[in-house]
């Protein structure tokens, strides 16, 4: 396979990646995001407790 002749599988994978990026951009635009700091604060609590929430 060469870059000039991608397979159907490669095209489907790339299409899925593009769709996920578009969904992420829509989330940002709609304000459905959490700051890195807020996410890390939650993760640190989970790691410190050594348990995962349900």
C-alpha positions in Angstrom: 0.0 0.0 0.0 1.2 3.5 -0.8 -0.1 6.8 0.5 -1.6 7.4 -3.0 -3.8 4.3 -2.8 -5.2 3.8 0.7 -7.4 0.8 1.5 -11.0 1.0 2.5 -10.0 0.2 6.1 -7.6 3.1 6.2 -10.2 5.4 4.8 -12.8 4.3 7.3 -10.3 4.7 10.2 -9.4 8.2 9.0 -13.1 9.1 8.6 -13.8 8.0 12.2 -10.9 10.1 13.4 -12.3 13.2 11.6 -15.8 12.5 13.1 -14.3 12.3 16.6 -12.4 15.6 16.1 -15.5 17.3 14.8 -17.5 16.0 17.9 -14.7 17.4 20.1 -14.8 20.8 18.4 -18.6 20.9 18.8 -18.2 20.1 22.5 -15.8 23.0 22.9 -18.1 25.3 21.0 -21.1 24.3 23.2 -19.1 24.6 26.4 -19.2 20.9 27.2 -15.6 20.7 28.4 -13.6 20.5 31.7 -10.4 22.3 32.2 -7.2 20.3 32.5 -6.7 21.5 36.1 -10.2 20.3 37.1 -9.8 16.9 35.4 -6.4 16.4 37.1 -7.9 17.3 40.5 -10.5 14.6 40.1 -7.9 12.1 38.9 -5.5 12.8 41.8 -8.4 12.2 44.3 -9.1 8.9 42.6 -5.4 7.9 42.5 -4.9 8.9 46.2 -8.0 6.9 47.2 -6.9 3.9 45.1 -10.5 3.3 44.1 -12.5 4.1 41.1 -15.9 5.7 41.2 -18.9 3.8 40.0 
